[in-house]
């Protein structure tokens, strides 16, 4: 008798789908056809929302375990908001770190510090 073997894991969706879904939510928050006054308010609100969403993504994906690690993520998000650190660098490092281990935070921190240092940025 032949048994059916599935390669799909039903307990958790693939990591890539989670990241792609969250990134699609993060993009395109401000409508371009809004009146000028609304657009300025929307940008402030959307910038705060983007900071919160990026912080949530990093906290859920990297599983920080200490106050120092939470503070590091908050500092990274603040630097992205101030445009001292590129969001692309943070997201690229996040995706790479998630592939390294079940607990990704140490990989993320070390790699982001190294990439930022190469770009002349001190975290």
Secondary structure by P-SEA (a helix, b strand, c coil): cbbbbbccccccccaaaaaaaaaaaacccccccccaaaaaaaaaaaaaaaaaaaaaaaaaaaccccaaaaaaaaaaaaaaaaccccaaaaaaaaaaaaacccccaaaaaaaaaaaaaaacccc
